[in-house]
Structure formats: C-alpha cells, structure tokens
Amino acid sequence: MKNKLVFIVAIIFGLLTAGIIYSYITELEKTFDNTEYVNIVVATRALPAKTVIDSSMVTTKKIPIEYMHPQEITDSKEVIGNFLRVPVTEGQSFYKEHLLKPGETKDGLAYIVPEGKRALTIPVDEVSGIAGLIKPGDRVDVITTIAIKDEPYTIIAVEDLTVLAVGKEMERKNDVKEINASTITLAVNYEETKPLMMASQRGAVRLMLRSPLDGGKGSTAPFELEDFLK
C-alpha cells in the first residue's frame, strides 16, 4: 500500500514538473519570438459575388504581419454593409478591391438601384430633358399629354422619381455643364412603372426638375382643352 502511494505521488510530481517545464519553454519561446502579428478579416463561409456582407459572414484570423497583403483588411467595419464584387471561399481574406460601397458606380448601374426599386430608361430630347441640365441624383416629376378617345389630357403621370443615370453618366459631377443624352434612367417601383411606360409610349413626356428641399406629392385633376375657358 505504501509503495502504491509513493508511486501515485511520484506521478503527480512528475506531471507538475512537466507542466512547469512546458510553461517555462513556452515563455522562453515568446521571449525569443519577435514576430509581430495582426488580425485580418476573413469569410466565415463561401460567399458568391454581389452578396451584401453582414456580421455573420466575417471573422478575424491572426497572421504574421510580414505575410499580410497590402489589400487585406483589419477592421470588420470596413467590410460589413458593402457589396462583394467577387466570390470568396471560407477562410479567405477580404481585399479592398473585392468590395463595393452602396452607391458606387464602377461596377455598373445595378449597385446604385435602391432596394425595392427598378431601373427604367425613357427617351428624352433637349426639351423634355430640361436642356441637358438634369444630373444623376436629381429628382423629377413626369408630366404627359395623352389622347383618350381623341381628346387630349395633360396629367402628372408620376412624381418624385430619382434620376439614376443621364445617358451613360451615373455619377453626379460638380460642374453645371450640359449632359447631352437621349435617355434618362429613373428608379421606380412596380406601381410607378405602369403610368411611366404608358406616358412614354403614348404621350408627349416632359420632366419637371424638383428642388432638393421639396419632398411633397400632390394630386391634380387632368387638364383638358375646355379648362382653358374656365
């Protein structure tokens, strides 16, 4: 029984000694390891292109700073909420060039169409397009004169639409020069699409430029020829 107790005590002391030696060696390695580390943002799972990145899709991974690519990102706030331009695999780091902020146009029109809206292009000329002075980001109302049973009526077809592009211009410039374009692309929902299409196909369409301060909408009766006599 005494020998068994001595054996158990020896094992305990052996384990304690091994633990002390392991801790000593670990601390010694840290002392001699001058490697500087950094946390980079990586994907928690495979993500397809055009994904809007949320917090569940990102985590961090510690790597030696000498191996960090200049395009890799260290702050998850720079990733979350952005579009992914290319697919990434699980564990792959995010590069700055992989991301597109909402509203950026370098990858095309789709990224600036507001959620719940669609892009619809209508033809314009110098008159209907307000002499080329409409810019991307402006808001407009659409007025048209349309014939119903050979009787002309002037109506406000749609109100308060955001201009996404003028011709192929999708970015607003600070200058005031004219943009000579034969089309304007507007952000519309499904209900706005129908009167806008009818107006552009069957009537004479004009755009009315709204003030940035004007967010209201009105309702007016169609204007007829007889109304000139009232």
BALOBA-1460 file (C-alpha; in Angstrom, 3 decimals):
// residues 230
<rec num="1" residu="m" x="0.000" y="0.000" z="0.000"/>
<rec num="2" residu="k" x="2.901" y="2.315" z="0.881"/>
<rec num="3" residu="n" x="4.611" y="1.582" z="-2.438"/>
<rec num="4" residu="k" x="1.391" y="2.376" z="-4.296"/>
<rec num="5" residu="l" x="1.090" y="5.730" z="-2.524"/>
<rec num="6" residu="v" x="4.713" y="6.585" z="-3.336"/>
<rec num="7" residu="f" x="4.036" y="5.701" z="-6.979"/>
<rec num="8" residu="i" x="0.988" y="7.988" z="-7.138"/>
<rec num="9" residu="v" x="2.868" y="10.862" z="-5.502"/>
<rec num="10" residu="a" x="5.712" y="10.377" z="-7.972"/>
<rec num="11" residu="i" x="3.292" y="10.570" z="-10.902"/>
<rec num="12" residu="i" x="1.732" y="13.774" z="-9.505"/>
<rec num="13" residu="f" x="5.115" y="15.408" z="-9.029"/>
<rec num="14" residu="g" x="6.146" y="14.246" z="-12.479"/>
<rec num="15" residu="l" x="3.094" y="15.874" z="-14.046"/>
<rec num="16" residu="l" x="3.677" y="19.082" z="-12.092"/>
<rec num="17" residu="t" x="7.310" y="19.126" z="-13.180"/>
<rec num="18" residu="a" x="6.306" y="18.553" z="-16.828"/>
<rec num="19" residu="g" x="3.786" y="21.395" z="-16.620"/>
<rec num="20" residu="i" x="6.365" y="23.758" z="-15.129"/>
<rec num="21" residu="i" x="8.896" y="22.834" z="-17.796"/>
<rec num="22" residu="y" x="6.285" y="23.289" z="-20.565"/>
<rec num="23" residu="s" x="5.292" y="26.726" z="-19.240"/>
<rec num="24" residu="y" x="8.954" y="27.724" z="-18.970"/>
<rec num="25" residu="i" x="9.682" y="26.628" z="-22.543"/>
<rec num="26" residu="t" x="6.558" y="28.421" z="-23.827"/>
<rec num="27" residu="e" x="7.544" y="31.665" z="-22.112"/>
<rec num="28" residu="l" x="11.108" y="31.222" z="-23.365"/>
<rec num="29" residu="e" x="9.823" y="30.842" z="-26.948"/>
<rec num="30" residu="k" x="7.762" y="34.014" z="-26.547"/>
<rec num="31" residu="t" x="10.847" y="35.841" z="-25.338"/>
<rec num="32" residu="f" x="12.826" y="34.864" z="-28.419"/>
<rec num="33" residu="d" x="9.902" y="35.207" z="-30.878"/>
<rec num="34" residu="n" x="9.953" y="38.767" z="-32.166"/>
<rec num="35" residu="t" x="7.244" y="38.114" z="-34.764"/>
<rec num="36" residu="e" x="4.580" y="40.812" z="-34.925"/>
<rec num="37" residu="y" x="1.069" y="39.571" z="-35.565"/>
<rec num="38" residu="v" x="-2.056" y="41.221" z="-36.964"/>
<rec num="39" residu="n" x="-5.740" y="40.217" z="-37.191"/>
<rec num="40" residu="i" x="-7.164" y="40.214" z="-40.715"/>
<rec num="41" residu="v" x="-10.838" y="39.935" z="-41.689"/>
<rec num="42" residu="v" x="-11.805" y="36.623" z="-43.336"/>
<rec num="43" residu="a" x="-15.020" y="34.990" z="-44.544"/>
<rec num="44" residu="t" x="-16.804" y="32.564" z="-42.221"/>
<rec num="45" residu="r" x="-18.197" y="30.717" z="-45.237"/>
<rec num="46" residu="a" x="-18.141" y="30.706" z="-49.031"/>
<rec num="47" residu="l" x="-19.869" y="33.803" z="-50.418"/>
<rec num="48" residu="p" x="-20.988" y="34.462" z="-54.011"/>
<rec num="49" residu="a" x="-20.377" y="37.726" z="-55.839"/>
<rec num="50" residu="k" x="-22.887" y="40.580" z="-55.271"/>
<rec num="51" residu="t" x="-23.510" y="39.462" z="-51.670"/>
<rec num="52" residu="v" x="-24.224" y="42.246" z="-49.175"/>
<rec num="53" residu="i" x="-21.893" y="41.358" z="-46.313"/>
<rec num="54" residu="d" x="-23.252" y="41.200" z="-42.751"/>
<rec num="55" residu="s" x="-21.575" y="40.485" z="-39.404"/>
<rec num="56" residu="s" x="-22.293" y="36.732" z="-39.552"/>
<rec num="57" residu="m" x="-20.169" y="36.440" z="-42.676"/>
<rec num="58" residu="v" x="-16.921" y="37.765" z="-41.211"/>
<rec num="59" residu="t" x="-14.419" y="36.849" z="-38.516"/>
<rec num="60" residu="t" x="-10.748" y="37.564" z="-37.887"/>
<rec num="61" residu="k" x="-7.613" y="35.463" z="-38.246"/>
<rec num="62" residu="k" x="-4.224" y="36.126" z="-36.691"/>
<rec num="63" residu="i" x="-1.260" y="36.066" z="-39.077"/>
<rec num="64" residu="p" x="2.334" y="37.383" z="-39.001"/>
<rec num="65" residu="i" x="2.240" y="40.977" z="-40.174"/>
<rec num="66" residu="e" x="5.039" y="40.272" z="-42.658"/>
<rec num="67" residu="y" x="2.659" y="37.977" z="-44.562"/>
<rec num="68" residu="m" x="-0.191" y="40.492" z="-44.727"/>
<rec num="69" residu="h" x="-1.134" y="41.663" z="-48.217"/>
<rec num="70" residu="p" x="-1.471" y="45.469" z="-48.620"/>
<rec num="71" residu="q" x="-5.082" y="44.992" z="-49.789"/>
<rec num="72" residu="e" x="-6.137" y="42.855" z="-46.787"/>
<rec num="73" residu="i" x="-8.458" y="44.465" z="-44.227"/>
<rec num="74" residu="t" x="-8.020" y="44.504" z="-40.451"/>
<rec num="75" residu="d" x="-11.269" y="46.206" z="-39.392"/>
<rec num="76" residu="s" x="-14.534" y="44.340" z="-39.982"/>
<rec num="77" residu="k" x="-16.405" y="47.695" z="-40.113"/>
<rec num="78" residu="e" x="-14.732" y="48.305" z="-43.473"/>
<rec num="79" residu="v" x="-16.325" y="45.100" z="-44.814"/>
<rec num="80" residu="i" x="-19.811" y="44.888" z="-43.276"/>
<rec num="81" residu="g" x="-22.554" y="46.523" z="-45.337"/>
<rec num="82" residu="n" x="-20.601" y="46.505" z="-48.585"/>
<rec num="83" residu="f" x="-21.182" y="44.504" z="-51.768"/>
<rec num="84" residu="l" x="-18.835" y="41.664" z="-52.641"/>
<rec num="85" residu="r" x="-17.541" y="42.108" z="-56.180"/>
<rec num="86" residu="v" x="-16.065" y="38.597" z="-56.495"/>
<rec num="87" residu="p" x="-16.817" y="35.240" z="-54.848"/>
<rec num="88" residu="v" x="-14.705" y="34.251" z="-51.815"/>
<rec num="89" residu="t" x="-14.148" y="30.884" z="-50.134"/>
<rec num="90" residu="e" x="-14.417" y="30.022" z="-46.439"/>
<rec num="91" residu="g" x="-11.457" y="31.434" z="-44.545"/>
<rec num="92" residu="q" x="-10.373" y="33.664" z="-47.425"/>
<rec num="93" residu="s" x="-9.379" y="37.210" z="-46.537"/>
<rec num="94" residu="f" x="-11.221" y="40.211" z="-47.927"/>
<rec num="95" residu="y" x="-9.279" y="42.570" z="-50.156"/>
<rec num="96" residu="k" x="-10.214" y="46.234" z="-50.515"/>
<rec num="97" residu="e" x="-10.608" y="45.719" z="-54.244"/>
<rec num="98" residu="h" x="-13.129" y="42.928" z="-53.559"/>
<rec num="99" residu="l" x="-15.617" y="45.389" z="-52.053"/>
<rec num="100" residu="l" x="-18.022" y="47.946" z="-53.410"/>
<rec num="101" residu="k" x="-19.793" y="50.505" z="-51.240"/>
<rec num="102" residu="p" x="-23.544" y="51.051" z="-51.788"/>
<rec num="103" residu="g" x="-23.999" y="53.787" z="-54.373"/>
<rec num="104" residu="e" x="-20.646" y="53.275" z="-56.099"/>
<rec num="105" residu="t" x="-20.965" y="53.020" z="-59.867"/>
<rec num="106" residu="k" x="-17.690" y="51.480" z="-61.019"/>
<rec num="107" residu="d" x="-19.295" y="48.029" z="-61.388"/>
<rec num="108" residu="g" x="-22.423" y="49.230" z="-63.145"/>
<rec num="109" residu="l" x="-25.925" y="50.543" z="-62.619"/>
<rec num="110" residu="a" x="-27.250" y="47.609" z="-60.560"/>
<rec num="111" residu="y" x="-25.326" y="48.678" z="-57.464"/>
<rec num="112" residu="i" x="-26.982" y="52.097" z="-57.260"/>
<rec num="113" residu="v" x="-30.589" y="50.958" z="-57.728"/>
<rec num="114" residu="p" x="-32.297" y="51.424" z="-54.315"/>
<rec num="115" residu="e" x="-33.677" y="48.315" z="-52.632"/>
<rec num="116" residu="g" x="-37.269" y="47.705" z="-53.723"/>
<rec num="117" residu="k" x="-36.837" y="49.765" z="-56.897"/>
<rec num="118" residu="r" x="-36.049" y="49.009" z="-60.524"/>
<rec num="119" residu="a" x="-34.196" y="50.999" z="-63.167"/>
<rec num="120" residu="l" x="-36.302" y="52.131" z="-66.133"/>
<rec num="121" residu="t" x="-34.974" y="54.165" z="-69.040"/>
<rec num="122" residu="i" x="-37.108" y="56.589" z="-71.039"/>
<rec num="123" residu="p" x="-36.212" y="58.608" z="-74.143"/>
<rec num="124" residu="v" x="-35.787" y="62.369" z="-73.831"/>
<rec num="125" residu="d" x="-34.730" y="65.249" z="-76.028"/>
<rec num="126" residu="e" x="-33.346" y="68.694" z="-75.263"/>
<rec num="127" residu="v" x="-36.773" y="69.999" z="-74.295"/>
<rec num="128" residu="s" x="-38.153" y="67.071" z="-72.314"/>
<rec num="129" residu="g" x="-34.791" y="66.574" z="-70.608"/>
<rec num="130" residu="i" x="-34.619" y="70.224" z="-69.455"/>
<rec num="131" residu="a" x="-31.845" y="71.239" z="-71.843"/>
<rec num="132" residu="g" x="-29.451" y="68.575" z="-70.579"/>
<rec num="133" residu="l" x="-29.249" y="70.137" z="-67.109"/>
<rec num="134" residu="i" x="-30.662" y="67.146" z="-65.218"/>
<rec num="135" residu="k" x="-27.939" y="65.268" z="-63.309"/>
<rec num="136" residu="p" x="-27.752" y="61.812" z="-61.693"/>
<rec num="137" residu="g" x="-29.214" y="62.077" z="-58.208"/>
<rec num="138" residu="d" x="-31.781" y="64.738" z="-59.150"/>
<rec num="139" residu="r" x="-35.481" y="64.096" z="-58.551"/>
<rec num="140" residu="v" x="-38.126" y="64.704" z="-61.161"/>
<rec num="141" residu="d" x="-41.862" y="64.560" z="-61.842"/>
<rec num="142" residu="v" x="-43.134" y="63.241" z="-65.164"/>
<rec num="143" residu="i" x="-45.880" y="65.151" z="-66.972"/>
<rec num="144" residu="t" x="-47.519" y="63.994" z="-70.176"/>
<rec num="145" residu="t" x="-50.243" y="64.885" z="-72.649"/>
<rec num="146" residu="i" x="-52.097" y="61.810" z="-73.776"/>
<rec num="147" residu="a" x="-55.107" y="61.323" z="-76.037"/>
<rec num="148" residu="i" x="-58.102" y="59.352" z="-74.770"/>
<rec num="149" residu="k" x="-60.828" y="58.846" z="-77.375"/>
<rec num="150" residu="d" x="-59.244" y="61.589" z="-79.452"/>
<rec num="151" residu="e" x="-59.469" y="64.011" z="-76.539"/>
<rec num="152" residu="p" x="-56.120" y="65.341" z="-75.177"/>
<rec num="153" residu="y" x="-55.478" y="65.339" z="-71.443"/>
<rec num="154" residu="t" x="-52.435" y="66.660" z="-69.588"/>
<rec num="155" residu="i" x="-51.641" y="64.782" z="-66.384"/>
<rec num="156" residu="i" x="-48.887" y="64.286" z="-63.846"/>
<rec num="157" residu="a" x="-48.037" y="60.672" z="-64.593"/>
<rec num="158" residu="v" x="-45.517" y="60.005" z="-61.800"/>
<rec num="159" residu="e" x="-43.963" y="62.105" z="-59.046"/>
<rec num="160" residu="d" x="-40.675" y="62.295" z="-57.174"/>
<rec num="161" residu="l" x="-38.525" y="59.841" z="-59.132"/>
<rec num="162" residu="t" x="-34.763" y="59.664" z="-58.572"/>
<rec num="163" residu="v" x="-32.549" y="60.005" z="-61.644"/>
<rec num="164" residu="l" x="-30.054" y="57.126" z="-61.681"/>
<rec num="165" residu="a" x="-28.330" y="57.963" z="-64.959"/>
<rec num="166" residu="v" x="-28.387" y="60.513" z="-67.732"/>
<rec num="167" residu="g" x="-27.342" y="58.707" z="-70.878"/>
<rec num="168" residu="k" x="-24.381" y="56.654" z="-69.638"/>
<rec num="169" residu="e" x="-23.494" y="59.135" z="-66.887"/>
<rec num="170" residu="m" x="-24.124" y="57.545" z="-63.470"/>
<rec num="171" residu="e" x="-22.110" y="59.918" z="-61.302"/>
<rec num="172" residu="r" x="-23.003" y="63.468" z="-60.437"/>
<rec num="173" residu="k" x="-20.343" y="65.992" z="-61.412"/>
<rec num="174" residu="n" x="-19.863" y="69.270" z="-59.573"/>
<rec num="175" residu="d" x="-19.863" y="71.355" z="-62.749"/>
<rec num="176" residu="v" x="-23.041" y="72.680" z="-64.357"/>
<rec num="177" residu="k" x="-22.317" y="71.871" z="-67.969"/>
<rec num="178" residu="e" x="-24.993" y="70.180" z="-70.031"/>
<rec num="179" residu="i" x="-25.098" y="66.400" z="-70.435"/>
<rec num="180" residu="n" x="-26.197" y="65.727" z="-73.992"/>
<rec num="181" residu="a" x="-28.121" y="62.464" z="-73.737"/>
<rec num="182" residu="s" x="-31.126" y="60.936" z="-75.437"/>
<rec num="183" residu="t" x="-32.178" y="58.802" z="-72.457"/>
<rec num="184" residu="i" x="-32.700" y="59.176" z="-68.733"/>
<rec num="185" residu="t" x="-32.832" y="56.234" z="-66.310"/>
<rec num="186" residu="l" x="-35.153" y="56.522" z="-63.324"/>
<rec num="187" residu="a" x="-35.636" y="54.497" z="-60.129"/>
<rec num="188" residu="v" x="-39.224" y="53.240" z="-59.993"/>
<rec num="189" residu="n" x="-41.321" y="50.724" z="-58.120"/>
<rec num="190" residu="y" x="-43.818" y="48.463" z="-59.872"/>
<rec num="191" residu="e" x="-46.747" y="50.826" z="-59.444"/>
<rec num="192" residu="e" x="-44.799" y="53.757" z="-60.893"/>
<rec num="193" residu="t" x="-43.616" y="51.685" z="-63.848"/>
<rec num="194" residu="k" x="-47.048" y="51.328" z="-65.442"/>
<rec num="195" residu="p" x="-48.061" y="55.010" z="-65.806"/>
<rec num="196" residu="l" x="-44.496" y="55.917" z="-66.756"/>
<rec num="197" residu="m" x="-44.443" y="53.356" z="-69.558"/>
<rec num="198" residu="m" x="-47.871" y="54.409" z="-70.773"/>
<rec num="199" residu="a" x="-46.831" y="58.062" z="-70.760"/>
<rec num="200" residu="s" x="-43.583" y="57.470" z="-72.646"/>
<rec num="201" residu="q" x="-45.222" y="55.186" z="-75.233"/>
<rec num="202" residu="r" x="-48.487" y="57.033" z="-75.881"/>
<rec num="203" residu="g" x="-47.918" y="60.639" z="-74.911"/>
<rec num="204" residu="a" x="-45.565" y="63.594" z="-75.088"/>
<rec num="205" residu="v" x="-43.424" y="63.279" z="-71.974"/>
<rec num="206" residu="r" x="-41.769" y="66.175" z="-70.147"/>
<rec num="207" residu="l" x="-39.656" y="66.028" z="-66.989"/>
<rec num="208" residu="m" x="-40.073" y="68.606" z="-64.232"/>
<rec num="209" residu="l" x="-36.999" y="69.078" z="-62.049"/>
<rec num="210" residu="r" x="-37.749" y="69.189" z="-58.318"/>
<rec num="211" residu="s" x="-35.999" y="71.258" z="-55.683"/>
<rec num="212" residu="p" x="-33.832" y="69.205" z="-53.290"/>
<rec num="213" residu="l" x="-35.947" y="70.722" z="-50.499"/>
<rec num="214" residu="d" x="-39.256" y="69.550" z="-51.979"/>
<rec num="215" residu="g" x="-40.318" y="66.108" z="-50.826"/>
<rec num="216" residu="g" x="-44.065" y="66.509" z="-51.177"/>
<rec num="217" residu="k" x="-46.518" y="64.959" z="-53.589"/>
<rec num="218" residu="g" x="-49.758" y="66.422" z="-54.900"/>
<rec num="219" residu="s" x="-52.842" y="65.251" z="-56.719"/>
<rec num="220" residu="t" x="-54.397" y="67.268" z="-59.525"/>
<rec num="221" residu="a" x="-57.160" y="66.510" z="-61.969"/>
<rec num="222" residu="p" x="-56.266" y="66.011" z="-65.652"/>
<rec num="223" residu="f" x="-56.201" y="69.250" z="-67.628"/>
<rec num="224" residu="e" x="-58.482" y="69.344" z="-70.694"/>
<rec num="225" residu="l" x="-58.861" y="71.784" z="-73.591"/>
<rec num="226" residu="e" x="-62.077" y="73.107" z="-72.071"/>
<rec num="227" residu="d" x="-60.166" y="74.080" z="-68.957"/>
<rec num="228" residu="f" x="-58.635" y="76.985" z="-70.899"/>
<rec num="229" residu="l" x="-62.110" y="78.546" z="-70.916"/>
<rec num="230" residu="k" x="-62.622" y="78.311" z="-67.192"/>
